[in-house]
Amino acid sequence: MEFLTKVWAKEATTPIEIEATTDTAQKKPNLQPEKAPASQESSESTGTKQKDWGYDLYPERRGETFKPKWTRVLFGLEGQENIDRFKCEENVYWCVKNGPLVKLMMGALKSSGCPIDLRRHISCEVCDPTVTGGYDPKLNQIVVCQNMAKNKSMVHGVLTHEMIHMFDYCNNDMDFRNVDHLACTEIRAANLAHCSFLSAMFQGDASPFNVKEAHQNCVKSKALASVLAVRNITKADAIAAVERVFPKCYADLEPIGRRIRRNSTDQQKAYMEGPMYGYDVY
């Protein structure tokens, strides 16, 4: 459960830079602190590991039980976790039965030898407010954040995004500890499930003067944000990884087969075309 990928719940208020900076950070002197006691050292190591690999965004992934704060319960912001879980599971079931991209992804996973069992592979959980979902390759499980993804449209987007990660993990020799592998699957998920010209405009990556590059910039921004959120690496390293793999991963449209335009019939078309590519769509 260490190598979680994530979906952003909120867009950045300012566009994320894609150009890597060439300045190098000044090296600080290597000061040797006194060695901490074994228990303290172990605790610090665990905390660092959680932050490095996205543990801290998904409390239930690390064995914690969510405890609502009484102040937030008073204002109705927390304290209804069981109800939220039930609604989340209802939305998941609706998407599985009616969402064209989710049905296509489930068919593609089944045809690839990785069929989805809803009770085993999809879990509704309370997450950090900055995310709407994630994929846990250690358990091969999709997390839907019940406190953030509260309607069918959001759940459909989360499931499609995370099923692309699951599809990549099923069909390729992926190592989520490898930042290039992580960047590639994030590029594919953003490319196939999220970015359109309208979303690029909202994100600040598009204008009437750079329509041609709008979609690519949107994909790069989302992939970069996701890599930085779950890996404790520098922004320059994350940008370099995204740029290294971008041409190949951006061109890979499996299994959806097309980039989805907002407010179009592309989702239905992709679903109907699934059998042509050998996918056992539901």
C-alpha positions as CSV (number, residue, x, y, z in Angstrom):
1,M,0.0,0.0,0.0
2,E,3.0,2.2,-0.2
3,F,2.9,3.5,-3.7
4,L,-0.4,5.4,-3.9
5,T,-1.3,7.5,-6.9
6,K,-3.8,10.2,-6.5
7,V,-6.5,12.4,-8.2
8,W,-6.5,16.1,-7.4
9,A,-9.7,17.3,-5.7
10,K,-9.0,21.0,-6.4
11,E,-7.3,22.8,-9.2
12,A,-4.3,25.0,-8.4
13,T,-5.2,28.6,-8.2
14,T,-2.2,29.5,-10.5
15,P,-1.0,27.6,-13.5
16,I,1.8,25.1,-12.7
17,E,5.1,25.8,-14.5
18,I,6.2,23.2,-17.0
19,E,9.6,24.6,-17.8
20,A,12.3,23.2,-15.6
21,T,14.6,25.7,-13.9
22,T,18.3,25.5,-14.6
23,D,19.5,27.0,-11.4
24,T,20.9,24.5,-8.9
25,A,20.3,24.8,-5.2
26,Q,23.3,25.7,-3.0
27,K,24.6,22.9,-1.1
28,K,24.2,23.1,2.7
29,P,26.9,21.9,5.1
30,N,26.4,18.3,6.1
31,L,25.7,18.6,9.8
32,Q,25.6,15.3,11.8
33,P,22.9,15.5,14.5
34,E,23.0,13.3,17.5
35,K,21.5,9.9,16.9
36,A,18.0,9.6,18.1
37,P,16.7,6.7,20.3
38,A,15.7,3.6,18.3
39,S,12.0,4.1,18.9
40,Q,12.1,7.7,17.9
41,E,14.2,6.9,14.8
42,S,11.7,4.3,13.8
43,S,8.8,6.6,14.3
44,E,10.4,9.4,12.2
45,S,11.3,6.8,9.5
46,T,7.7,5.7,9.3
47,G,6.4,9.2,9.1
48,T,8.8,10.1,6.4
49,K,7.9,7.0,4.4
50,Q,4.2,7.8,4.7
51,K,4.8,11.3,3.3
52,D,7.2,10.1,0.6
53,W,4.7,7.6,-0.8
54,G,1.3,9.2,-0.2
55,Y,0.3,7.4,3.0
56,D,-0.7,10.6,4.7
57,L,-3.4,11.3,2.2
58,Y,-5.3,8.1,2.9
59,P,-5.5,7.5,6.7
60,E,-7.4,4.2,6.5
61,R,-4.6,2.9,4.2
62,R,-2.3,3.0,7.2
63,G,-4.7,1.3,9.6
64,E,-6.1,4.4,11.3
65,T,-9.8,4.9,12.2
66,F,-11.2,8.3,11.2
67,K,-12.3,10.3,14.3
68,P,-14.5,13.3,13.5
69,K,-13.8,16.6,15.3
70,W,-16.6,17.8,17.5
71,T,-16.4,21.3,16.1
72,R,-16.9,20.0,12.5
73,V,-19.7,17.7,13.7
74,L,-21.4,20.7,15.2
75,F,-21.5,22.4,11.8
76,G,-22.5,19.2,10.0
77,L,-19.2,18.9,8.2
78,E,-18.3,15.5,9.8
79,G,-20.0,12.8,11.8
80,Q,-21.9,11.2,8.9
81,E,-19.2,8.9,7.7
82,N,-21.4,5.8,7.5
83,I,-24.0,7.7,5.4
84,D,-21.3,9.1,3.2
85,R,-19.9,5.6,2.6
86,F,-23.3,4.2,1.7
87,K,-23.9,7.1,-0.8
88,C,-20.4,6.6,-2.2
89,E,-21.0,2.9,-2.8
90,E,-24.3,3.7,-4.4
91,N,-22.6,6.1,-6.8
92,V,-19.9,3.5,-7.6
93,Y,-22.5,0.9,-8.4
94,W,-24.4,3.4,-10.6
95,C,-21.2,4.2,-12.5
96,V,-20.4,0.5,-13.0
97,K,-23.8,0.0,-14.5
98,N,-24.3,3.2,-16.4
99,G,-20.9,5.0,-16.9
100,P,-19.6,4.4,-20.4
101,L,-15.9,4.9,-19.6
102,V,-16.1,2.8,-16.4
103,K,-17.8,0.0,-18.3
104,L,-15.2,0.2,-21.0
105,M,-12.4,0.1,-18.5
106,M,-13.9,-2.8,-16.6
107,G,-14.2,-4.7,-19.9
108,A,-10.7,-3.9,-20.8
109,L,-9.4,-5.1,-17.5
110,K,-11.4,-8.3,-17.7
111,S,-10.0,-9.0,-21.2
112,S,-6.5,-8.3,-19.9
113,G,-6.9,-11.0,-17.2
114,C,-7.6,-8.6,-14.3
115,P,-11.4,-8.6,-13.7
116,I,-12.7,-6.3,-11.1
117,D,-14.6,-7.5,-8.0
118,L,-16.4,-4.4,-6.6
119,R,-16.1,-5.7,-3.0
120,R,-12.4,-6.5,-3.4
121,H,-11.0,-3.8,-5.7
122,I,-13.0,-0.6,-4.9
123,S,-13.1,0.9,-1.5
124,C,-14.9,4.1,-0.3
125,E,-12.8,5.8,2.4
126,V,-12.3,9.1,4.2
127,C,-9.3,10.8,2.7
128,D,-7.4,14.0,3.0
129,P,-9.5,16.9,1.6
130,T,-6.9,17.6,-1.2
131,V,-7.7,14.3,-3.0
132,T,-10.8,12.6,-4.5
133,G,-9.3,9.1,-5.0
134,G,-6.2,7.0,-5.4
135,Y,-4.8,3.7,-6.6
136,D,-3.0,1.3,-4.2
137,P,-1.0,-1.1,-6.4
138,K,0.2,-3.0,-3.3
139,L,-3.4,-4.2,-2.7
140,N,-4.5,-3.6,-6.3
141,Q,-7.3,-1.5,-5.0
142,I,-9.0,1.8,-6.0
143,V,-9.8,4.3,-3.3
144,V,-12.8,6.6,-3.8
145,C,-12.7,9.4,-1.3
146,Q,-16.3,9.5,0.1
147,N,-15.8,12.9,1.8
148,M,-14.8,14.6,-1.5
149,A,-16.3,12.7,-4.4
150,K,-19.9,13.1,-3.5
151,N,-21.7,12.9,-6.8
152,K,-21.9,10.5,-9.7
153,S,-19.9,12.7,-12.1
154,M,-17.0,13.0,-9.7
155,V,-17.1,9.2,-8.9
156,H,-17.1,8.4,-12.6
157,G,-14.1,10.6,-13.1
158,V,-12.2,9.0,-10.2
159,L,-13.0,5.5,-11.2
160,T,-12.0,6.1,-14.9
161,H,-8.7,7.7,-13.8
162,E,-7.8,5.0,-11.3
163,M,-8.8,2.2,-13.6
164,I,-6.3,3.5,-16.1
165,H,-3.6,3.1,-13.5
166,M,-4.9,-0.4,-12.7
167,F,-4.9,-1.2,-16.5
168,D,-1.3,0.0,-16.8
169,Y,-0.3,-2.1,-13.7
170,C,-2.1,-5.2,-15.1
171,N,-0.6,-5.0,-18.6
172,N,2.9,-3.7,-18.0
173,D,5.8,-4.5,-15.8
174,M,5.3,-1.3,-13.8
175,D,7.2,-0.2,-10.7
176,F,5.5,2.7,-9.0
177,R,8.7,3.4,-7.1
178,N,10.2,4.4,-10.5
179,V,9.3,8.1,-11.0
180,D,9.3,7.6,-14.8
181,H,6.7,4.8,-14.6
182,L,4.6,6.9,-12.3
183,A,4.8,10.0,-14.5
184,C,3.8,7.9,-17.5
185,T,0.6,6.5,-16.0
186,E,-0.3,9.9,-14.6
187,I,0.1,11.4,-18.1
188,R,-2.1,8.7,-19.6
189,A,-4.8,9.1,-17.0
190,A,-4.9,12.9,-17.4
191,N,-4.8,12.5,-21.2
192,L,-7.7,10.1,-21.4
193,A,-9.9,11.0,-18.4
194,H,-9.6,14.6,-17.6
195,C,-8.1,17.2,-19.9
196,S,-10.1,19.1,-22.5
197,F,-9.8,22.7,-23.8
198,L,-12.3,24.0,-21.3
199,S,-10.5,22.4,-18.3
200,A,-7.3,23.8,-19.7
201,M,-8.7,27.3,-19.8
202,F,-9.8,27.0,-16.2
203,Q,-6.4,25.7,-15.2
204,G,-4.6,28.5,-17.0
205,D,-2.9,26.4,-19.6
206,A,-4.9,27.6,-22.7
207,S,-5.9,30.7,-24.4
208,P,-7.0,31.6,-27.9
209,F,-3.4,32.0,-28.8
210,N,-2.1,28.5,-28.0
211,V,-5.0,26.3,-28.8
212,K,-2.8,23.7,-30.4
213,E,-0.8,23.1,-27.2
214,A,-3.6,23.6,-24.7
215,H,-4.4,19.9,-24.2
216,Q,-0.7,18.9,-23.9
217,N,-0.1,21.6,-21.3
218,C,-3.1,20.5,-19.3
219,V,-1.9,16.9,-19.3
220,K,1.6,18.0,-18.2
221,S,0.2,20.1,-15.4
222,K,-2.0,17.5,-14.0
223,A,0.6,14.8,-14.2
224,L,3.2,17.0,-12.6
225,A,0.8,17.9,-9.7
226,S,0.0,14.2,-9.1
227,V,3.6,13.2,-9.1
228,L,4.6,15.9,-6.7
229,A,1.7,15.1,-4.4
230,V,2.7,11.5,-3.7
231,R,6.5,11.6,-4.1
232,N,8.9,13.5,-2.0
233,I,11.0,14.7,-4.9
234,T,12.0,18.2,-6.1
235,K,9.8,19.9,-8.7
236,A,12.7,19.9,-11.1
237,D,13.0,16.1,-10.9
238,A,9.3,15.7,-11.4
239,I,9.3,18.0,-14.4
240,A,12.2,16.1,-15.9
241,A,10.4,12.8,-15.5
242,V,7.3,14.1,-17.1
243,E,9.2,15.5,-20.0
244,R,11.2,12.3,-20.5
245,V,8.2,10.1,-21.0
246,F,5.7,12.5,-22.4
247,P,5.9,11.9,-26.1
248,K,5.5,8.1,-25.8
249,C,2.9,8.1,-23.0
250,Y,0.8,10.9,-24.5
251,A,0.5,9.0,-27.7
252,D,-0.7,5.8,-25.9
253,L,-4.5,5.9,-26.0
254,E,-5.2,2.3,-24.8
255,P,-7.8,1.2,-23.9
256,I,-10.1,4.1,-24.5
257,G,-8.8,4.8,-28.0
258,R,-9.6,8.5,-28.2
259,R,-9.2,11.7,-26.2
260,I,-12.5,12.6,-24.6
261,R,-14.0,16.0,-25.4
262,R,-16.2,17.6,-22.8
263,N,-20.0,17.8,-23.7
264,S,-19.6,15.4,-26.6
265,T,-20.6,11.9,-27.5
266,D,-17.0,10.7,-27.3
267,Q,-17.6,8.6,-24.2
268,Q,-20.4,6.6,-25.8
269,K,-18.4,6.2,-29.0
270,A,-15.4,4.9,-27.1
271,Y,-17.6,2.4,-25.3
272,M,-19.2,1.2,-28.6
273,E,-15.8,0.8,-30.2
274,G,-14.5,-1.4,-27.3
275,P,-15.4,-4.7,-28.9
276,M,-13.5,-3.7,-32.1
277,Y,-10.3,-3.8,-30.1
278,G,-11.1,-7.1,-28.4
279,Y,-12.4,-5.7,-25.1
280,D,-15.2,-7.6,-23.4
281,V,-17.3,-4.5,-22.5
282,Y,-20.3,-5.0,-20.2
